[in-house]
Amino acid sequence: MTAVDADRLHTVSPDDLPAGRVRAGRILIWLASAVLVGTFLLQALHAAGMLAPGFATWRPVVYAYVAWGIALGIAQVLMRGEQGKRVLFVLPAVLFTVAMVIFPLLFGLWIAFSDWNLSGATGRRFNGLDNLRQMWTDPFYWNALRTMLWYVLAILVEYAIAFGLAMLLNADIRARKFWRVVFLMPLMLSPVAVSWMVGKSMLEIRFGPVASFARWLGWDSPSFFGTPEIARATIMVMDAWTFIPFMMIMLLAGLQSLPREVLEAVRVDGATRWQSFREVIFPLMLPVSVTVIVIRIIFKLKLADIIITVTSGGPGGATDSVTSFIFREYRDRSNVGYGTLLAMVYLVLIVISVTALLSLFNRLLARSHGVSQ
């Protein structure tokens, strides 16, 4: 190996860097951080009316954040050498995540504890815990939470249907590829398109084909959105028709990845189809089932587009989900402060619920595999 090759293979570690270079990197980080914090505090105090000097917009804070990110990258190279260059590959993604997630979250918390109605003439003003008290006594919000619970519980029925369809498409049936494409077609449509095609057209009470068929069967006034129970069930069916193919395709992929040797051994032992499903297929499919159910719950918690397009939460809020209620709080009442607080509380509830659900599923999976927690 020549001296040139040995020099190319040499990696500069932090211990090989001059002390002055490391000190310059630290000074650069401190100066950039001081500029960023000072710009942010100056604009925040100016926006709150506590300080006269300030900027017309928050754009200088964005410039200061970009300059801080560039300075942070340069400082990493100065302080850590080759390892700092590796950090540069990850640093832009981290800074983008902070800018797109952390900052809007902090801004949302700032709005949540304020009275800000876009139709008013006073603008935003801090009101403490008034929005939280209003939420606690708001019957429509609690009604939306109860309805959301019914929507989530309907996932169990959707899972059973999707599992049955996956088992059917995994069997040796005629035109299996054709039926796979047919069952996947609803997944290709957007929920808004489904809302207009089904909710606004096919289920229309006067001229809709489904309503006409219901009258032919003997239903005098087939109103699919007239009573709370029927309207809620109709929304569940429309949403399930859109997302059951998604659950089905994931379960079908799990079924196709099962070890064939185990299934053939069960068949040789003389087990019936129900016994092989209960004792072998379903336990082996538990990890895939957990993933499917959790993803479906996350999608269900965001249910709003079908409700907004078809019923707008009616009749009497019977079909309202939390997301659609928050949307109407923004759109119809222009109540930005109260709507933001509802969204923040809903976010906390989602994080707690999904975390508890994942913990429960992990225990069930460990128990099914005979592993003690």
N, C-alpha and C positions, 0 to 999 in steps of 0.2 A: 504494500500500500504506500503510495507516494505521500509527500507532505501536504500536497494540495487536497488529496482525498481525505486525509485525516483532518484537515482544517474544515472541510465541508461537513464532516460528520460531527464536528464539535457543536454542542448545544450550550448556549449561554444560560446559566442558571442565575437566580437572584443573588447568590453569593459572589458571583464573578463581576457584578455590576459595580461601577464606582459609586461611592457614597454620595457624591454631588449629584449624580444622575437620579438616584433614588429620592434624594431630598427635593430635587426639582419636580419630580412627579407628584410628591405629596403636596407641595406648595400649589401646584396647578389644580389638584383636586379641591383643596381648601378654597382657593380663589373662585373657581367656577361654582362651587356649592354656595359660597357666600353671595355671589351675584344672583344665583337662582333663588335662594331663600329671600334675599332682600327685595328682588323684583316681585316675587309672589306676595310677600307681606305688604309691600307698598300698594299693589293693585287691590289686594283684599281689603285693606283698611280704607282705600279710596272708594271701592264699590259699596262698602258698608256705611259710608258717610262719616267715618270717624277721622278722615284725613283729607285735606284739600288737595295736595299734590297727588298726581297719579296719571294714568294713561286712559285714553278714550276707550280702548278695548283691551282684551286679554292677550292680544297678539304679541306684545313684548315678552310676556311670560313664556309663550311657546318658543320664541327665539332664544330666550335664556335657557330653556330646557334642552333645545337642540345643541346649543353651544356647550352646555354641561355634559351632554352625552359625548360630543367630540373630544372635549377635554378629558373625560374619563377614559376614553379609548387610548388617547396619547399617553396618559399617565400610566396606564397598565403596561404599555410597552416600555416606558422609561423605568418603571419600578420592577418589572418581572421578566423582561427580556423576551425570550422565545415563548415562554408560557403566557406572557401578555398578548402575544400575537394570536395564540390559540383562543384567548378570551374574545378577541375581536370578531370571531365567527359567531359567537353566541350573544354578544352584547347588543347588537341591533334588535334582535328578537325580544330580548328582555326589556329594552327601552320602549319598543313598540307596545308590548303587553302592558307596561306601566301606564303609557299614555292613553291606551284605548280601554283599559279596565279600571285601574286604580284611581286615576284622576276623575273619570265620570262617576265612579262610586262615591268619592268624596264630595263631588259637586251635588250628587243626588241627596246625600245626607244633609248638605247645607240647605237645599231647597225643601227637604221634608219637614223641617222645623220652622216653616215660614208660611205666612198667608200670602199667596200669590195667585191671583185670579186675572187671567189675561183680558177678561172683559171689564175689569175694574179700572179706575183712574188713579189709584194710589200706588200701584206697583208692588214690588215684593217688600214685606216687612216681617221681622222675626216675631213669632207668636208662641215660642216655647213648646209646651206639650199639648196645645189646644187641638192639633190635628190628631194626636194619639187619643185624646178623650173623645173626639168626634167619632173616630173609628170604633172605639169600644162601645158606643151607643148607637152605631149605625146598623139598623136591622137588615138593610139591603146587602151590606158587605158580609155579614154572618150568613145570610141566605145563600150568597154566592159560594161561600166556603162549604156549606152543607151540600149544595148541588155539585160542587167540585169533587166532594167525597164520593157521591154516587157515580160520577163519571170515571173516577179511578177504580172503583170496585167493578165496573163493567169490563175492565181489562181481563179479569179472570175468565169471563165468557169469551172474550176475543181470543185469549190464549188457547182455550179449549178448541175453538173452531179452527184456529190457525194450525194447531197440532194435528187435528184430524185431517185437514187438507194436506199438510206436509206428509203425513203417513200415506195418504191416498196417492199423492204424486210420486212417492218413493217406491210404491209397489209396481209390479209389472202389469200395467194396464195399457189398453190401446190408445194411441195418439197421446202419449204422455207428454211429449214436448209441446204439442199444441195446447193442452190444458194448462201447462205451466205458463205459457204466454197469456192465455185467456185470464187466468187468475191474477196475473201481475198487472193487467191493464189498469185497474183503478189506482195503482200506485203511480202511474204515469201522469195522472191528472192532479192539478193543484186543488186544494180544498175550496178555493173560491169558485173554480169552475164546477166542482161537484155541487156547491151550494146553489148556483144558478141552474145547473142542468137538472138536478134532482129536487132540491128544496123549492125553487122558484118556478119550475116548469112542470116536472112530472107529478109533483104533489100539490099543484095548484088546485084549489077547492072547486073551481067551476069547470075548467076545461082540461085539467091535467089528466093524463091517461090512467094513472094509478087511482085517482079519485073517481074517474068514470068507471073503472073496473070494480072499485069498492061499492059504488051505487048499484052496479049490475048484480053484485053478490047480495045486496039487500041492506047495505048501510045507507040510511037516508041522507045524512049530512056528514060525509067523510071529511072532517076537519082534522088534519094531522098536527096542527099547531094551535088548536082552540082551547084545549084543557092542559093543565100543567103536566099531568102524568104522560099523556100521549105526546106532547111536544118534547118533553125531556127524553122519552124513549126514541122518538124520531131522530133527534140530534145524535143520540148514542149510536143508532144504526147507521146514519150517514158517516159519522166519524169512523166507526168500525169498518165500514165498507172501504174506506180510503186506506186504512193502515193495517188491516189484517193481512194483505199480501206482503207487507214488509216483515211482519212476524213470521209468516209462513215460509218465506224464502230463507230466513235465518235458521229456522227449525229444520227445513229441508237440507240445508248445508250440514247441520249437525247430524242428522240421520245418515247422510251419505258418508260421513267420516267415522261412523261406528265400526269397530273391528268386526269383519265378516266371520272370523273364526269363532267368536263368542256366540254370534247369532246362529251359526250352523250347529254349534255344540248344543245349544238350547233346543233347537229343532230335533236333533238326533235323540236327545233325552226324552222326547215325547211331550214337551210342554205345549199347552194350548196357546193360541194367539194372545189371549188375555193374560195368561201367566207370563209369557215371554215379555209382554209389554210392561206389566206391573213389576216384575222382578228384575228385568234386565234393561229394556230400552229406556223406560222412564228414569231409573236411577242414573244411567249413563248420560242421559240428556239433561240432567239437572244443571250443570254449569252453563250450557247453552240457554236453557230455559230462564235461568236467573238473569243472564245478560239481556235476553229478549224482553223480559218483563220490566226490568229497570229502565231500559231505553224507551220502552213504550210509555212508562209512567212519566218520564221526562217530557216526552212529546205531548202526552195528555194534559200535563200541568200547564202547557202553553196554549191549550185549546181556546181559540177566540174567533178565527176567521169565519168558520161555518155559522157560529152563533150570531155574529155581527151582521153577516150578509142575509141570513134567513129570518131570524126572529128578533134581533136586537135585544135579546135577553127576555123577551116576553114568552108567554103571557104573565104579567105581574112578577117578572124576575124569576120565573120557574126554570128557565134554561140558562140563566146567567152563570158563567164561570167567573172566577176571580179576575182572569186576564181581560175578559170582555167588559166586566164592570169597571175595571181601572181605565180601559180604553174610553168608555163612555164618560167617565169622570173627566177625562182630558178633553174629549171632542165636544160633548154636549154642554158641559158646565164650565169648561175652560179653567178648572180648578187644578192648577199645576202643583201647588204645595201639598194639598190633601192627596191627590193622585200619586205623587211621588212617595209619600209616606206609606200608602197602601202597597205600592210596589216593593218598597224596602222591607216591610213586614212580611210580605209574601215570599220574598227572597230568603229571609231568615227561616221561615216555615219550611220552604223547599229544602234548604240545606240540612236542617235538623231531620226532616222526614226521610230524605234519601239516605243520609248517613245511618240513621237507625235501621232503615230497611236493608241496607248493605250489610250491616252488622248481623242482623237476623239471618239473612241469606247465607252469610259465611258460616254461621253456627250450624245451620241446617246442612250445608254441604260437608262440613267437617264431621257432623254426626253420621251422615250417610256413608262416608268413607271410613268410619270407625276411628276418627282421630279426635282425641280429647283436646278441648281448648285450654 
